[in-house]
């Protein structure tokens, strides 16, 4: 389990240059030569991060997305049933939990922990999701 999944708090921490922990997560994966150690995020998490960032931080996030180790999982008709299965636990709060459900779904599929400053939306949907907590 050498890859990591970044939620919107991790993405904003990277883009704002405020989290040495997220920096370490990214650069430790980028340092492997000869094979790709993935940094994964989801389109909903990316969207949530972009909505929170000032314009001057967006190019920094774009630089992360341009790295060959970064994978953005899209919410497609093919992935929607899996994300919806996770989202069922949110009940009437499903709309607010879409980002968390997409991250939990990615974590389950890839067997990777989620890097986050706020694990509660994720663990509310799946108490067994592995969390890599940003200090």
Rosetta constraint file for C-alpha pairs under 8 A:
AtomPair CA 1 CA 111 HARMONIC 6.98 0.50
AtomPair CA 1 CA 112 HARMONIC 5.95 0.50
AtomPair CA 2 CA 29 HARMONIC 7.74 0.50
AtomPair CA 2 CA 37 HARMONIC 6.40 0.50
AtomPair CA 2 CA 38 HARMONIC 7.77 0.50
AtomPair CA 2 CA 112 HARMONIC 7.59 0.50
AtomPair CA 3 CA 29 HARMONIC 7.14 0.50
AtomPair CA 3 CA 37 HARMONIC 5.33 0.50
AtomPair CA 3 CA 38 HARMONIC 4.75 0.50
AtomPair CA 3 CA 39 HARMONIC 5.73 0.50
AtomPair CA 3 CA 40 HARMONIC 7.62 0.50
AtomPair CA 3 CA 112 HARMONIC 6.20 0.50
AtomPair CA 3 CA 113 HARMONIC 7.86 0.50
AtomPair CA 4 CA 25 HARMONIC 7.77 0.50
AtomPair CA 4 CA 38 HARMONIC 6.58 0.50
AtomPair CA 4 CA 39 HARMONIC 5.14 0.50
AtomPair CA 4 CA 40 HARMONIC 6.16 0.50
AtomPair CA 4 CA 112 HARMONIC 5.63 0.50
AtomPair CA 4 CA 113 HARMONIC 5.64 0.50
AtomPair CA 4 CA 114 HARMONIC 6.07 0.50
AtomPair CA 4 CA 115 HARMONIC 6.66 0.50
AtomPair CA 5 CA 39 HARMONIC 5.81 0.50
AtomPair CA 5 CA 40 HARMONIC 4.48 0.50
AtomPair CA 5 CA 41 HARMONIC 5.40 0.50
AtomPair CA 5 CA 103 HARMONIC 7.36 0.50
AtomPair CA 5 CA 106 HARMONIC 7.64 0.50
AtomPair CA 5 CA 107 HARMONIC 6.77 0.50
AtomPair CA 5 CA 112 HARMONIC 6.59 0.50
AtomPair CA 5 CA 113 HARMONIC 6.15 0.50
AtomPair CA 5 CA 114 HARMONIC 4.58 0.50
AtomPair CA 5 CA 115 HARMONIC 5.90 0.50
AtomPair CA 6 CA 10 HARMONIC 5.44 0.50
AtomPair CA 6 CA 11 HARMONIC 6.36 0.50
AtomPair CA 6 CA 39 HARMONIC 7.06 0.50
AtomPair CA 6 CA 40 HARMONIC 6.11 0.50
AtomPair CA 6 CA 41 HARMONIC 5.09 0.50
AtomPair CA 6 CA 114 HARMONIC 5.81 0.50
AtomPair CA 6 CA 115 HARMONIC 5.00 0.50
AtomPair CA 6 CA 116 HARMONIC 6.74 0.50
AtomPair CA 7 CA 11 HARMONIC 6.29 0.50
AtomPair CA 7 CA 41 HARMONIC 6.38 0.50
AtomPair CA 7 CA 42 HARMONIC 7.76 0.50
AtomPair CA 7 CA 45 HARMONIC 5.58 0.50
AtomPair CA 7 CA 46 HARMONIC 7.79 0.50
AtomPair CA 7 CA 100 HARMONIC 8.00 0.50
AtomPair CA 7 CA 103 HARMONIC 6.85 0.50
AtomPair CA 7 CA 114 HARMONIC 6.80 0.50
AtomPair CA 7 CA 115 HARMONIC 6.30 0.50
AtomPair CA 7 CA 116 HARMONIC 5.77 0.50
AtomPair CA 8 CA 12 HARMONIC 6.03 0.50
AtomPair CA 8 CA 45 HARMONIC 4.86 0.50
AtomPair CA 8 CA 46 HARMONIC 6.24 0.50
AtomPair CA 8 CA 48 HARMONIC 6.02 0.50
AtomPair CA 8 CA 49 HARMONIC 4.74 0.50
AtomPair CA 8 CA 116 HARMONIC 7.69 0.50
AtomPair CA 9 CA 13 HARMONIC 6.01 0.50
AtomPair CA 9 CA 49 HARMONIC 7.06 0.50
AtomPair CA 9 CA 116 HARMONIC 5.83 0.50
AtomPair CA 9 CA 117 HARMONIC 5.90 0.50
AtomPair CA 9 CA 118 HARMONIC 7.43 0.50
AtomPair CA 10 CA 14 HARMONIC 6.22 0.50
AtomPair CA 10 CA 19 HARMONIC 8.00 0.50
AtomPair CA 10 CA 22 HARMONIC 6.25 0.50
AtomPair CA 10 CA 115 HARMONIC 6.27 0.50
AtomPair CA 10 CA 116 HARMONIC 5.59 0.50
AtomPair CA 10 CA 117 HARMONIC 6.97 0.50
AtomPair CA 10 CA 134 HARMONIC 7.66 0.50
AtomPair CA 11 CA 15 HARMONIC 6.20 0.50
AtomPair CA 11 CA 46 HARMONIC 7.32 0.50
AtomPair CA 11 CA 49 HARMONIC 6.19 0.50
AtomPair CA 11 CA 61 HARMONIC 7.07 0.50
AtomPair CA 12 CA 16 HARMONIC 5.86 0.50
AtomPair CA 12 CA 49 HARMONIC 5.63 0.50
AtomPair CA 12 CA 50 HARMONIC 7.88 0.50
AtomPair CA 12 CA 52 HARMONIC 7.48 0.50
AtomPair CA 12 CA 53 HARMONIC 6.75 0.50
AtomPair CA 12 CA 61 HARMONIC 7.83 0.50
AtomPair CA 13 CA 17 HARMONIC 5.87 0.50
AtomPair CA 13 CA 18 HARMONIC 5.21 0.50
AtomPair CA 13 CA 19 HARMONIC 5.13 0.50
AtomPair CA 13 CA 22 HARMONIC 6.85 0.50
AtomPair CA 14 CA 18 HARMONIC 6.65 0.50
AtomPair CA 14 CA 19 HARMONIC 6.30 0.50
AtomPair CA 14 CA 22 HARMONIC 6.18 0.50
AtomPair CA 14 CA 23 HARMONIC 6.52 0.50
AtomPair CA 14 CA 60 HARMONIC 7.66 0.50
AtomPair CA 14 CA 61 HARMONIC 6.92 0.50
AtomPair CA 15 CA 53 HARMONIC 7.74 0.50
AtomPair CA 15 CA 57 HARMONIC 5.28 0.50
AtomPair CA 15 CA 58 HARMONIC 6.70 0.50
AtomPair CA 15 CA 59 HARMONIC 7.93 0.50
AtomPair CA 15 CA 60 HARMONIC 5.09 0.50
AtomPair CA 15 CA 61 HARMONIC 4.85 0.50
AtomPair CA 16 CA 53 HARMONIC 7.72 0.50
AtomPair CA 16 CA 57 HARMONIC 5.83 0.50
AtomPair CA 16 CA 60 HARMONIC 7.82 0.50
AtomPair CA 19 CA 23 HARMONIC 6.37 0.50
AtomPair CA 19 CA 134 HARMONIC 7.82 0.50
AtomPair CA 20 CA 24 HARMONIC 6.10 0.50
AtomPair CA 21 CA 25 HARMONIC 6.26 0.50
AtomPair CA 21 CA 134 HARMONIC 6.16 0.50
AtomPair CA 21 CA 135 HARMONIC 7.09 0.50
AtomPair CA 22 CA 26 HARMONIC 6.19 0.50
AtomPair CA 22 CA 115 HARMONIC 7.80 0.50
AtomPair CA 22 CA 134 HARMONIC 7.15 0.50
AtomPair CA 23 CA 27 HARMONIC 6.00 0.50
AtomPair CA 24 CA 28 HARMONIC 5.72 0.50
AtomPair CA 25 CA 29 HARMONIC 6.50 0.50
AtomPair CA 26 CA 30 HARMONIC 6.20 0.50
AtomPair CA 26 CA 39 HARMONIC 7.08 0.50
AtomPair CA 27 CA 31 HARMONIC 6.09 0.50
AtomPair CA 28 CA 32 HARMONIC 7.50 0.50
AtomPair CA 29 CA 36 HARMONIC 7.94 0.50
AtomPair CA 29 CA 37 HARMONIC 5.44 0.50
AtomPair CA 29 CA 38 HARMONIC 7.09 0.50
AtomPair CA 29 CA 39 HARMONIC 7.45 0.50
AtomPair CA 29 CA 69 HARMONIC 7.66 0.50
AtomPair CA 30 CA 36 HARMONIC 7.93 0.50
AtomPair CA 30 CA 37 HARMONIC 7.16 0.50
AtomPair CA 30 CA 69 HARMONIC 6.66 0.50
AtomPair CA 32 CA 36 HARMONIC 7.04 0.50
AtomPair CA 32 CA 37 HARMONIC 7.06 0.50
AtomPair CA 36 CA 68 HARMONIC 7.89 0.50
AtomPair CA 36 CA 69 HARMONIC 5.83 0.50
AtomPair CA 37 CA 69 HARMONIC 6.22 0.50
AtomPair CA 38 CA 69 HARMONIC 5.01 0.50
AtomPair CA 38 CA 70 HARMONIC 5.88 0.50
AtomPair CA 38 CA 71 HARMONIC 6.79 0.50
AtomPair CA 39 CA 69 HARMONIC 5.87 0.50
AtomPair CA 39 CA 70 HARMONIC 4.70 0.50
AtomPair CA 39 CA 71 HARMONIC 6.19 0.50
AtomPair CA 40 CA 70 HARMONIC 5.73 0.50
AtomPair CA 40 CA 71 HARMONIC 4.75 0.50
AtomPair CA 40 CA 72 HARMONIC 5.80 0.50
AtomPair CA 40 CA 73 HARMONIC 7.18 0.50
AtomPair CA 41 CA 45 HARMONIC 6.59 0.50
AtomPair CA 41 CA 46 HARMONIC 6.98 0.50
AtomPair CA 41 CA 70 HARMONIC 7.77 0.50
AtomPair CA 41 CA 71 HARMONIC 6.42 0.50
AtomPair CA 41 CA 72 HARMONIC 4.96 0.50
AtomPair CA 41 CA 73 HARMONIC 6.21 0.50
AtomPair CA 41 CA 103 HARMONIC 7.21 0.50
AtomPair CA 42 CA 46 HARMONIC 6.16 0.50
AtomPair CA 42 CA 72 HARMONIC 5.08 0.50
AtomPair CA 42 CA 73 HARMONIC 4.54 0.50
AtomPair CA 42 CA 74 HARMONIC 6.00 0.50
AtomPair CA 42 CA 75 HARMONIC 7.60 0.50
AtomPair CA 42 CA 99 HARMONIC 7.91 0.50
AtomPair CA 42 CA 102 HARMONIC 6.49 0.50
AtomPair CA 42 CA 103 HARMONIC 6.43 0.50
AtomPair CA 42 CA 106 HARMONIC 7.65 0.50
AtomPair CA 43 CA 47 HARMONIC 6.06 0.50
AtomPair CA 43 CA 72 HARMONIC 6.17 0.50
AtomPair CA 43 CA 73 HARMONIC 6.03 0.50
AtomPair CA 43 CA 74 HARMONIC 5.13 0.50
AtomPair CA 43 CA 75 HARMONIC 6.55 0.50
AtomPair CA 44 CA 48 HARMONIC 6.18 0.50
AtomPair CA 44 CA 74 HARMONIC 7.96 0.50
AtomPair CA 44 CA 75 HARMONIC 7.59 0.50
AtomPair CA 44 CA 98 HARMONIC 7.32 0.50
AtomPair CA 44 CA 99 HARMONIC 5.06 0.50
AtomPair CA 44 CA 102 HARMONIC 7.05 0.50
AtomPair CA 45 CA 49 HARMONIC 6.17 0.50
AtomPair CA 45 CA 99 HARMONIC 5.48 0.50
AtomPair CA 45 CA 100 HARMONIC 7.81 0.50
AtomPair CA 45 CA 102 HARMONIC 7.87 0.50
AtomPair CA 45 CA 103 HARMONIC 7.51 0.50
AtomPair CA 46 CA 50 HARMONIC 6.15 0.50
AtomPair CA 47 CA 51 HARMONIC 6.26 0.50
AtomPair CA 48 CA 52 HARMONIC 6.64 0.50
AtomPair CA 48 CA 99 HARMONIC 7.71 0.50
AtomPair CA 49 CA 53 HARMONIC 6.38 0.50
AtomPair CA 50 CA 58 HARMONIC 7.05 0.50
AtomPair CA 53 CA 57 HARMONIC 6.10 0.50
AtomPair CA 53 CA 58 HARMONIC 6.66 0.50
AtomPair CA 54 CA 58 HARMONIC 6.99 0.50
AtomPair CA 56 CA 60 HARMONIC 7.98 0.50
AtomPair CA 57 CA 61 HARMONIC 6.65 0.50
AtomPair CA 58 CA 62 HARMONIC 6.12 0.50
AtomPair CA 59 CA 63 HARMONIC 6.14 0.50
AtomPair CA 60 CA 64 HARMONIC 6.66 0.50
AtomPair CA 61 CA 65 HARMONIC 6.36 0.50
AtomPair CA 62 CA 66 HARMONIC 6.14 0.50
AtomPair CA 63 CA 67 HARMONIC 6.73 0.50
AtomPair CA 64 CA 70 HARMONIC 7.20 0.50
AtomPair CA 65 CA 70 HARMONIC 5.86 0.50
AtomPair CA 65 CA 71 HARMONIC 7.70 0.50
AtomPair CA 65 CA 72 HARMONIC 7.98 0.50
AtomPair CA 66 CA 70 HARMONIC 7.20 0.50
AtomPair CA 73 CA 106 HARMONIC 7.59 0.50
AtomPair CA 74 CA 79 HARMONIC 7.89 0.50
AtomPair CA 75 CA 79 HARMONIC 5.87 0.50
AtomPair CA 75 CA 80 HARMONIC 6.15 0.50
AtomPair CA 75 CA 102 HARMONIC 7.67 0.50
AtomPair CA 76 CA 80 HARMONIC 5.80 0.50
AtomPair CA 77 CA 81 HARMONIC 7.53 0.50
AtomPair CA 79 CA 83 HARMONIC 6.37 0.50
AtomPair CA 80 CA 84 HARMONIC 5.85 0.50
AtomPair CA 81 CA 85 HARMONIC 6.09 0.50
AtomPair CA 82 CA 86 HARMONIC 6.62 0.50
AtomPair CA 82 CA 105 HARMONIC 6.59 0.50
AtomPair CA 83 CA 87 HARMONIC 6.10 0.50
AtomPair CA 83 CA 98 HARMONIC 7.97 0.50
AtomPair CA 83 CA 101 HARMONIC 5.73 0.50
AtomPair CA 83 CA 102 HARMONIC 5.46 0.50
AtomPair CA 83 CA 105 HARMONIC 5.62 0.50
AtomPair CA 84 CA 88 HARMONIC 6.15 0.50
AtomPair CA 84 CA 101 HARMONIC 7.54 0.50
AtomPair CA 85 CA 89 HARMONIC 7.96 0.50
AtomPair CA 86 CA 101 HARMONIC 5.55 0.50
AtomPair CA 86 CA 102 HARMONIC 7.98 0.50
AtomPair CA 86 CA 104 HARMONIC 7.20 0.50
AtomPair CA 86 CA 105 HARMONIC 6.56 0.50
AtomPair CA 86 CA 125 HARMONIC 6.55 0.50
AtomPair CA 86 CA 126 HARMONIC 7.71 0.50
AtomPair CA 87 CA 91 HARMONIC 7.50 0.50
AtomPair CA 87 CA 94 HARMONIC 5.95 0.50
AtomPair CA 87 CA 97 HARMONIC 6.92 0.50
AtomPair CA 87 CA 98 HARMONIC 6.74 0.50
AtomPair CA 87 CA 101 HARMONIC 5.35 0.50
AtomPair CA 87 CA 125 HARMONIC 7.02 0.50
AtomPair CA 88 CA 94 HARMONIC 7.12 0.50
AtomPair CA 89 CA 124 HARMONIC 7.82 0.50
AtomPair CA 89 CA 125 HARMONIC 5.52 0.50
AtomPair CA 90 CA 94 HARMONIC 4.93 0.50
AtomPair CA 90 CA 97 HARMONIC 6.58 0.50
AtomPair CA 90 CA 124 HARMONIC 7.83 0.50
AtomPair CA 90 CA 125 HARMONIC 6.52 0.50
AtomPair CA 93 CA 97 HARMONIC 6.27 0.50
AtomPair CA 94 CA 98 HARMONIC 6.19 0.50
AtomPair CA 97 CA 101 HARMONIC 6.09 0.50
AtomPair CA 97 CA 121 HARMONIC 7.12 0.50
AtomPair CA 98 CA 102 HARMONIC 6.21 0.50
AtomPair CA 99 CA 103 HARMONIC 6.42 0.50
AtomPair CA 100 CA 104 HARMONIC 6.19 0.50
AtomPair CA 100 CA 121 HARMONIC 6.08 0.50
AtomPair CA 100 CA 122 HARMONIC 5.38 0.50
AtomPair CA 100 CA 125 HARMONIC 7.84 0.50
AtomPair CA 101 CA 105 HARMONIC 5.99 0.50
AtomPair CA 101 CA 122 HARMONIC 7.13 0.50
AtomPair CA 101 CA 125 HARMONIC 7.05 0.50
AtomPair CA 102 CA 106 HARMONIC 6.22 0.50
AtomPair CA 103 CA 107 HARMONIC 6.09 0.50
AtomPair CA 103 CA 114 HARMONIC 7.37 0.50
AtomPair CA 103 CA 122 HARMONIC 7.65 0.50
AtomPair CA 104 CA 108 HARMONIC 6.10 0.50
AtomPair CA 104 CA 114 HARMONIC 7.89 0.50
AtomPair CA 104 CA 122 HARMONIC 6.40 0.50
AtomPair CA 104 CA 125 HARMONIC 7.69 0.50
AtomPair CA 104 CA 126 HARMONIC 7.22 0.50
AtomPair CA 104 CA 129 HARMONIC 6.71 0.50
AtomPair CA 105 CA 109 HARMONIC 6.15 0.50
AtomPair CA 106 CA 110 HARMONIC 6.00 0.50
AtomPair CA 107 CA 111 HARMONIC 5.43 0.50
AtomPair CA 107 CA 112 HARMONIC 4.99 0.50
AtomPair CA 107 CA 113 HARMONIC 6.08 0.50
AtomPair CA 107 CA 114 HARMONIC 6.62 0.50
AtomPair CA 107 CA 129 HARMONIC 7.16 0.50
AtomPair CA 107 CA 130 HARMONIC 7.91 0.50
AtomPair CA 108 CA 112 HARMONIC 7.09 0.50
AtomPair CA 108 CA 129 HARMONIC 7.41 0.50
AtomPair CA 112 CA 130 HARMONIC 7.23 0.50
AtomPair CA 113 CA 129 HARMONIC 7.03 0.50
AtomPair CA 113 CA 130 HARMONIC 4.61 0.50
AtomPair CA 113 CA 131 HARMONIC 5.20 0.50
AtomPair CA 113 CA 132 HARMONIC 5.98 0.50
AtomPair CA 114 CA 129 HARMONIC 7.79 0.50
AtomPair CA 114 CA 130 HARMONIC 6.39 0.50
AtomPair CA 114 CA 131 HARMONIC 5.01 0.50
AtomPair CA 114 CA 132 HARMONIC 5.68 0.50
AtomPair CA 115 CA 131 HARMONIC 6.18 0.50
AtomPair CA 115 CA 132 HARMONIC 4.60 0.50
AtomPair CA 115 CA 133 HARMONIC 5.81 0.50
AtomPair CA 115 CA 134 HARMONIC 6.55 0.50
AtomPair CA 116 CA 131 HARMONIC 7.09 0.50
AtomPair CA 116 CA 132 HARMONIC 6.45 0.50
AtomPair CA 116 CA 133 HARMONIC 5.30 0.50
AtomPair CA 116 CA 134 HARMONIC 5.59 0.50
AtomPair CA 117 CA 133 HARMONIC 5.74 0.50
AtomPair CA 117 CA 134 HARMONIC 4.86 0.50
AtomPair CA 117 CA 135 HARMONIC 7.15 0.50
AtomPair CA 118 CA 133 HARMONIC 7.66 0.50
AtomPair CA 119 CA 123 HARMONIC 6.02 0.50
AtomPair CA 119 CA 131 HARMONIC 6.77 0.50
AtomPair CA 119 CA 133 HARMONIC 7.35 0.50
AtomPair CA 120 CA 124 HARMONIC 5.85 0.50
AtomPair CA 121 CA 125 HARMONIC 6.71 0.50
AtomPair CA 122 CA 126 HARMONIC 6.32 0.50
AtomPair CA 122 CA 127 HARMONIC 7.65 0.50
AtomPair CA 122 CA 129 HARMONIC 7.23 0.50
AtomPair CA 123 CA 127 HARMONIC 4.31 0.50
AtomPair CA 123 CA 128 HARMONIC 6.95 0.50
AtomPair CA 123 CA 129 HARMONIC 6.30 0.50
